[in-house]
Amino acid sequence: MEKIAPKKVVDLYSNLSISTLAGIFDYTEGIYNGDSLTSYQVAQKNQHNYLLNELGAKKRFRLLDVGCGLGTLLETAKERDVIGTGITISEDQVQKCQAKGLDVQLFNYKSLPYSWNGKFDGIIANGSLEHFCQPEQALAGIQDNIYKEMFQIFHRLLSPNSQSKKVATTAIHFAGQQLHPKRLLRNPFLQLLHNKGFHFSIIHKGYGGYYPNKGQLERSASNLFTLTKEVDGTEDYRLTSEYWCKAIKSALWHKKELRRQLFCLFFKKPIPTFWITLSMTGTEAWPWQFRGKNPPTRLYRQTWQMI
């Protein structure tokens, strides 16, 4: 399997650093506990604590955060005296996290050294596995193999002597039948009459990745991990995404520095910047996927026990 992260995904997380100018420091759903009036900041903290609680992360617990972003979950873990290590494919995120005193290193999860074997009590992959498979790989029929390899890596990283030996994941899934991968690879504007193809191709061009289907991760984890808990957080992700859109649009209108940095990104990386911006401020393709009574995607928080 390829051990280099797709350029599209690397560009995404390099570009997303400007989101902090809009007050956005997390790139996953919050937990609102059924109350849409809960603040974005509180919802994010709720989500961090939920994931840490699922692992039983207490003092001296050794945690690996796969795709740690700007380190907000690691900061919450630090408040519990958890020994947290984060990995990310973004050099910018590494620098920002290390400046906050966090142990974050530049790694793709597939290239972690064997010296890390058995080093951790628990692992969190908070929204990162959505990028692990690309449409081209789904077309090649290796999506299950990619997830199986992911669980194999997680299995070797966990200490057999730990009392936890758990993995917590959050991941967007296709609802119902998976959209054919070719739809994501086509030009969105040639799919104006195909609503799902139009929106999902915009999402892929901006963010990269191809979602699993319900039950696919559980099948891939067979003989390695048992799924012990699953929570549907789709409405939480809808509320979070709607907040992101409003915050970004407001900041673009009111904050000159955000406009300046966005202009610089358009100059340096015009294509990914265009698609990411379009997905949030134009077509709103990102929040679209969570809207309606039967949204085209579902967000699942899943807890896995190592066998």
Phi, psi and omega in degrees: 000146180295133183255006178256130181294142179302139182302324180302320182285321177299315179299321180304307186283343171286320181288327188292349182300334180287349180297337181296335177290344175258009179081019182251115182243353180237149183239030175223177184287152169269181174238117186259352178052039176079004182244103183292348179275353176301137181291153179304317183296316179294319180299320179294318178297321177302318182293317178302312182294324177301311183296318179294321178296323180299327179275345186073037186284111179235193182305132178073003175296135183261110187248138169247124178254107184271112185080061192281353179060229181270011171083017183293323177292321178296326177295318177296319177298321180297326178297336178267005185064029174280141177273097187258136173236133179241150172232147179208158178265004183255119177298323179299317179293323177301313181298316181293320180290316180295329177295337177267007178081020181264148178275091181232133184232154182276100180213143160278141184301335181283345186248021180292138184293152180291344176293347177274356181303131177068018187273342191239151175272331181202158183228140174238130171239094191263086179083001184277328186291349175297339181263355189288331177246136178253158181305323179298324179286325175295321177298326180281356176078026184246016182299315178300320181296324179296315180291324178297318177297321178302312180293326176297318178295314179300322182298318182285338181280337182277141179285127177294344181265357181288148176282341182269289182054047182239156173235135175244128179235149166235133184205139172286136177239150168295138175270126183075217183287139177296142175289138182301132183305330181299331180298323182287336184270350180276161175295126181304322186284354171264004181234030184300333181269357177245097190304312182293316180299319180300306185288316182292329178290326175295315179300315181296318181295329179272326191242333183075153176115165178215126190282152170285167174259162179303128178089348183292319179294319180298320178296319182288334182276356184308135180074000178242313181220150174250132176285115184256342181203141177218129180234133177275114181248027185299315180295325176298320181289327176297313180298319179296315182294321177296322177297314179305312182301313181296318182294318181292316180297319179295317181293323178297326181281323189255342187245110182297323182296323177295317178298321181295314181292324178295320177300318179296321178293322177298326180287319184280315183225072189298320187290304180297325180296320179300311185290321178295315180296318179298322184292340182252327188245348181249274181287341186054042181298326182296304179291336179308321187293347180251359187272158174092171180291327179232075183296155182288349177227161173230144175257124179242131168263122186233141178245131186238133177256127180294135177276000000 
